[in-house]
Every structure is written in C-alpha cells, then in structure tokens.
Amino acid sequence: MSAVLVCCVALLTVASLMLVVRISWGPTMLDRVVALDVLVAVVICGLAVEAAVNRHTTTLPVLVVLSLLGFVGSVSVARFTQGSDDVEEERA
C-alpha cells in the first residue's frame, strides 16, 4: 500500500470515530444531525478512495445515491429548524 492510501484511510477513520462520538454525545439534536450528515460525506469519501484504489466505476451509482441522500437530508433538516425558529419568535 502506498503512503497516500494509508494517510487517507487513517484520516477517514479518525474523522468517522470523532463523528460517532459527536453523534452519541451531541448536546442538541441539531448537532447530532449535522454530524450524521458529515458521516455520510466521510462514507462517500471512503467509497471514492476504494474505487480509486481498485480502479473501477461500479460504486459510482452508490456514490450518487449517497450524495443525493445527504443533500436531501440537509435540506430537510434546514427546513425543519427554520420552521421551529419562526414558532419561537412568535411566542416571544
């Protein structure tokens, strides 16, 4: 294995472990959702590294689906939190 591959795998592993800690210990639900969205991005990066190492494109549809899932999830959370802020402002 090359040094670049080892570095990529190590960084992705550290990032995913830190995100799992953030998901489990997050103080608010929004922190947990953001960490979960970033974890999806780390999984996408891991699959992209695997595809580059093995020189195949069979994981490309999976990458596209995960990217769309992450985007739709982020937009849904943004819309949900935007609506809860409006309700809090009306109460004040």
N, C-alpha and C positions, 0 to 999 in steps of 0.2 A: 504494500500500500504506500502511496505517496504521502509526503508530509502535508500536502494541501488537503487530502481526503481526511487524514487523521485530525487536522485542525478543524475542518468543517464538522465532522461528526462530534468532536469534543464540544465545540461551541453550541451546536444544536442540542446536545444532551444537557449541558448546563442550563441553557435557556429553558428547555422543557421542564427540568426539575424545579427551577425557580418559578415557573408559571404554575406548576401543580401546587407548590406551596402557596402561591398567591390566590389560587382558586380555593384552596381549603381554608386559609386564614384570612381571606379578604374581609375588611371591616364592613363593606357595604355590598349589596347585590350588584351594583353597577361595576365595582372593581372586579368582582368575580366574572361578570360577563365580558368585560374588556380583556381580562386575562385569558378567558376561553377563546375569544376571537384571535388573540395573538398566538395561542397554542395551535389553532387551525393554520395560521400562517407558518409556524415552525414546522408543522407536519407537511405542508406544501413544499417548503424548502428541503426537507429531508427526502421527500419523494423525487424532487428535482435533482438532488445530488445523486440519488440512487440511479436515476435514469441516465445521468451524465456519465457515471462510472461504468455502467453496463452498456452504454451506447445503444439504447433502444427508445422507441417512442410509444410503447404500449401503455405507459402510465399517463400519457397526455390527456386522455378523457377524464381520468380521475383528478388530475390537477385542475382541469377546467371546472369540474363539478364542485370541488372543494373551494375554489376561488369564488364561484357564484354563491355557494352556501355561506361563506364568510361575509361576502358583501351584503347579501340579503339579511343575514343576522345582525350585522352592524346597523343597517338602515332601520330594521325593526326596533332595535334597542334605542336608537336615537329618537325615533318617533314616539316610543313609549315613554321615555324620560322627558321628552319635550312636553307631552301632554300632562305629566304629573307636575311639572313646574308651573304650568298655567293654572292648575287647580289650586296649588299652594298660594299663588299670587292673588287669586280671587278670594281666598279665605282671609288674607291679611288685610 
